[in-house]
Amino acid sequence: MQVDEENLSIKIGDSFLDFDEESYVDDKTINIVFEEFKKIENLEFDFINFNNAFFLTFNSPDGFKTSLFYESELVKETNSNEIKLIFNCREPNKYWEGKWGLSTFLSTLYSFIIDDNAITVEDFNIEDDWKILEIGFLINEKTFVLKKIIEEKAKIINEYIFRTERFLSGKIWLDEYEKNEKLFCTDILLPLLRKMQFLDVKFTHGTREYGKDFTFSELTSFGNLRHFALQAKAGNIRGNVNSEIDEIVGQLDDAFSIPYFEITANEERTINTFIVAISGYFTDNAKDKIAHKVPKNLRGSVYFLDKDKILELIEKYL
């Protein structure tokens, strides 16, 4: 990447970009603004051995096919190896024509994306007349075509927008939840736990947390914290030999005895209550096994939630 300050142009790959005199260009910073994404969408960027800070801002009439995020920025800080693509939603209430209130829509969308480790929330403000949600994606490729990267990340955004619309329309339960455990967790359990106003809700699915797919806490009337762990399962739970009930009961001791680390408090915590939540139903023999196999000293501290109970909680809190 080369800058020609005299002719107000920058060479990116095999292409030259012209920029106006108001663009800020010095030994360390290049800031270029384009009104239309189409002018630069096919550019190939190569940031290898490029030590300047670079800010490229561009707009899209259709919001990069998201119909929500109309401005985007390609950002590289000085001497940084990180390249970030940021999508900006800056929408005034008076121009919003959505089915739901703008604050409601953006806050729900925010609640879905906040736990995605591949997305950073750069800014979120729904208190003023102009509502703001800015989300960023780190780009791992050092050489890339801008159009391809935009399409890839916009597809992820659209998946979250679709999930938000489905959630707000009341189409809460999908058959897929009874097969896809992760989707059951992210679409149903995570927003439900937050709406129930638990503290420090963390989705730990896929990590070594000894049966704790979720950890969270609540402040009791005595002023101390009560800590919970939740294990999620997709579909029905049966009580036949070598069933998932045996696996769950076998994990109870680990769940209670092995602490987890709460990063926001910078401390280890030991759970007081263990919850098993499933997207199907417990068969009769599974219920019998639960009654007999849960250790007596834990029976007041272990709860089992099936689809019907979860739907009751959704109706109450969501």
N, C-alpha and C positions, 0 to 999 in steps of 0.2 A: 504494500500500500504506500503510495507516494503523493505528496501534496505539492501542487504548483501554485504558490500564493500570488505570483505575478499575474497569472492567467485565470485565477479563481477556479481552479479545477483540482480534483483529486482522482488519482488512478486507483481503481479497485479491480484486481485481477487484470483482465484485458480491456476493461471499460473505463471511460472517463466520466466523472460527475462534475457538472458545473454547480457552483454555489454562489449566492449573492454576497455583497459586501458586508451585510449585517451578520453573516455567519462568523462565529468566533473561531479564529484560527491563529494559534501561536505555536511555540515550540512543544507545548504539552497537550493542547486541547483542540479538538475539531468538533464543531457543533453545526450540523447541517439539517435544515428543515425542508421537507418536501410536502406539497399539498396533496399529492396523489401517489398512492402506493404503486400504481401501474408503471410509473416512470422508472422505478428501480427494482421491480419485483424479480426480474431475472438476473440481477447482479450476483456474481459469485464473490463472496468475501473470504479473504485470506488474512487472518490476524497473526500469523506466525511472524515472530521477530518485529512486531509492531508495538512500540512501547508508549505511544501517545494515548491520551484519553480520547474516546470517540463517542459522539452522541448523534445518532441519526434518527430523526423524527419523521413519521409519515402517517397519512390518513387514508381511510378506505370508506367510500360511500355506503357500502353494505356491512360495515363493521367487520371486515375480514370474514364475512359469512356467519358472523355470530349475532348480528343485529343488536349489539350491545356495546362492544368494545371498538370504538371508531378510530382510535389513535393508538399508535404503537411506537416503541422506541427500541433501537438497538444500541446497547451501552457497553463500553469497555473502559474501565478506569485506567489511569496511568500505571504502566508497568505491571498490570494485573494479568493473570492467566485466565480470569473469569470473563466470559461474555454472556450478557443477559438480554433476553428479549422480554420487554414489558408491554402488556396490553392495558390500556387506560379506558375506563368507563367514567365519564364525567357527564352526568345527565341532570338537567333541571327538572323539578317536579312538574312544571307547567307544560312541558313538551312530552312528558311520558304518557303513552297511550296503552300501556300494558293492562292485562286483565287484573293484575294485583297491584297494590300500591308499590311504588318504587322502593321505599324503605324496606317493606316486607320482602320483596323479591331479592334485593341485594343482600339483606341480612341472612336470608335462607341460603342463597348461593354461597355466601361467605362461610356459613356453618358447614357446608359440604366440602369446600376446598381447603379449609384451614389445616386439616390433618393430612393432606397429601404432601409427602416429603419432596415431591418433584416440583411443587409450586410454592413460591414465596408471595406473601401478601405485602406489597410495597406500601399501600395506603388504603385505609377504609374509613369513611366518614359519611354517616347518614343523618347527621344532626342539622346540617345547613340545608338551604334550598337546593343547592347543587349537591347531588349525591356522588360520592367518589368510591370506586373500587379499582385498585391497580394491582395486577398480579404479574409475577415474573417467572420466567423459565431460564435456568442455566443451559447454555448451549455447550455441549461437550466437544462438538466437532470444531476444529480450528479452521477448516475450509468448508464452506457451505453455500448453497444457493438460497437467497433470502426467501423466495416464493415457497420453496419446499419446506423450510423451517416454519414459516408462517402457517401453511396449511396443516402441518403436523400438530402444532400447538393449538391452533384454532379448533381442530377436531376434538381435542381434549376438553377445551372450554365448552364446546357445544354439548358434550356428554354431560357435563355438570349442569348446564342450563336446562337440558332436557330432564334431568333428575329433579331439578328444582321445580320445573313446571308440573311434573307428575306429582310431586309431593304436595304442592299447593292446590292442585286440582282435586285432591282427595283420593286419587288413585293410589292408595297407600300400599296395598299388598299385591305383589306379583307372584305368579307360580314359581318363578325362578328363585325366589327366596328359599324355597323348600329344597333347592338343589345346590345353590351357590352360597356357601357360608360367608364368604367375604362380602358379597353384595348385601346379604341379610344384616351384616354388622354395620356397613357404611350407610346404607339407605334407611334402616329402621332403628337399630339399637343406639348408634352414636347420637343422632339428633334427639331421640327419646330421652336418653340419659341427661343430655344437656338441658332439655326443656323441663326435666324434673329437678333442675337446679342443683345437681350434684357438683361437687368441686373437683378440680384436677382430673377431669375425665380424660383418660388416655387409652387409645386403641393400640394394643400391643400385639395384635394378631400376627403370627408368623415369626415372632421372636421367642427366645427361650425364657418364658415367664411362668413355666410350671402350671399350666392350666388356666392362666389368667389372660384371657383375650382382651378384657377391659379391666382397668383399675380406676377407682374413683373414691371420693370421700364425701361425708356430710358433716355439718356442724350440729352437734346435739344440743338439746336444751341446757345441758350442763356446761356448755362452752368448750368441750373437747371434740376432737375429730374422730369419727367412726369410719374405718376403711373397708372398702368392698373390693371383691374380685368377681368378675363374671366370665363364665365360659360359654361360648356360643356353639350350637350344633345345627346343621341344616337337616330338615326333614323330621321324620318320626323317630322316636327312641323306643326300642323293644327291650324286653327283659330276658331274652333267651340266653343260652350259654355263650360265654365269650362276647357278650353284647357290649355296646357303648356305655351302658350303665355300670358294668364292671370296671371299665376304664375310668369313668368319671369318679366313682367311689374310690378307686385306687389312687387318684390324684389329690383327693381331699387333704390327706396328711401333708403332702408337699405344699399345697396351696396355703395352708394355715401356718406351716412351720418355716417355710422359706420366704424371707422378706423380699419386697420389690423396692426399686429405687425410684423415688419421686423427684424428678429433675428440677421442678419449679421450687421445691422446698429444700433441695439439696440434702435429702435425708432418706434413710431406709425406713420402710413402713411395713408393718405386719397386719394382715387383714383380720377383721372381726367377723365378716359375713361373706359367704360364698354363694353365688347365684349361678344356676344353670338355665340358660334361655335357649329354647329351640323354636324353629320355624314350623314345626309340625306338632305332633301330639305324643304323649306318653301312653303306651299301651297298658292294659290292665296289669299284665305280669311285670311290666317295668315299674309301675307304681308299687306293686308288692315288694319288688326287690329294693326299691328306694326305702320303703318303710323298715325293712329288716337289715339293710346293709349300712346305712348311714350310722356311724358311731353315735352312741347315746349322748356322749358329751358334746356333740356337734349339732344335734337335731334342732336346736333353736337358732342355729346360725347358718343353716343351709336351706336355700329356697329354690324351687323349680318352677319356671315359667314356660307355659306352652303358648301356642298361637293365639288361643282365645284370650288368655290373660294379657298378652302383649297388646292385642287389639283393644282391650279395655283401657289399658294405660295410654295408648295412642289417642283414644277418644277423649280421655280426661285431660291430657297434657298438651297435645299437639293441635 
